[in-house]
Amino acid sequence: MPEMDALQVLDYLPQRYPLLMIDRVLECEPGKRILALKNVTNNEPHFTGHFPGRPIMPGVLILEAMAQAAGILVFRTRGDRPDANTIYYYAGIDNARFKRPVVPGDRLEIEAVILAHKRTIWKFACVARVDGVVATEAEILCTERVQGPE
């Protein structure tokens, strides 16, 4: 049984289709690491134009999946959930490498490991794999911003 199913994931992420990139969480060690799953399907809207006849998941969406997995890990680590006034943003992406294409039918496993945390800045080492083979790796920085009610 998964650590978190698709409905539970929705409680931890503000993104919704078509930008929701996490289908379930397979493992989660708050304060340490998370392993999440994205089932890549042919009916996703980006495949219409990237690329017709040879669909490849855009690298930026793989990086987005990494950030979403990292976001769930932050909330699970803190023991809370996002609210309407809190947003997590990318603060940086370092050493991103794309080692193999990700295509419809792939099961993309995304692992994020906390490297550092200071105030509202979190640093993660992330790896996305298909069938155990590294597809993408990167270090990402995310930051929390609390906005007052408008």
RADALIN-V855538 format. One record per backbone hydrogen bond with DSSP energy under -1.0 kcal/mol. CO is the residue of the C=O (numbers start at 0). NH is the residue of the N-H. Records with the same first field share a line. If there is no record, write none. Layout:
CO = NH / NH
This chain:
3 = 24
4 = 8
5 = 9
7 = 10
8 = 11
15 = 18
23 = 36
24 = 2 / 3
26 = 34
28 = 31 / 32
31 = 113
32 = 28
33 = 111
34 = 25 / 26
35 = 109
36 = 22 / 23
37 = 107
39 = 104
40 = 43
43 = 46
44 = 47
45 = 49
49 = 55
50 = 53
57 = 60 / 61
58 = 62
59 = 63
60 = 64
61 = 65
62 = 66
63 = 67
64 = 68
65 = 69
66 = 70
67 = 71
68 = 72
69 = 73
70 = 74
71 = 75
72 = 76
73 = 77
74 = 78 / 79
82 = 85
84 = 146
86 = 144
88 = 142
91 = 140
93 = 138
96 = 136
101 = 56
102 = 105
105 = 39
107 = 37
108 = 128
109 = 35
110 = 126
111 = 33
112 = 124
115 = 122
117 = 120
119 = 143
120 = 117
121 = 141
122 = 114 / 115
123 = 139
124 = 112
125 = 137
126 = 110
127 = 134 / 135
128 = 108
129 = 132
132 = 129
134 = 98 / 99
135 = 127
136 = 96
137 = 125
138 = 93
139 = 123
140 = 90 / 91
141 = 121
142 = 88
144 = 86
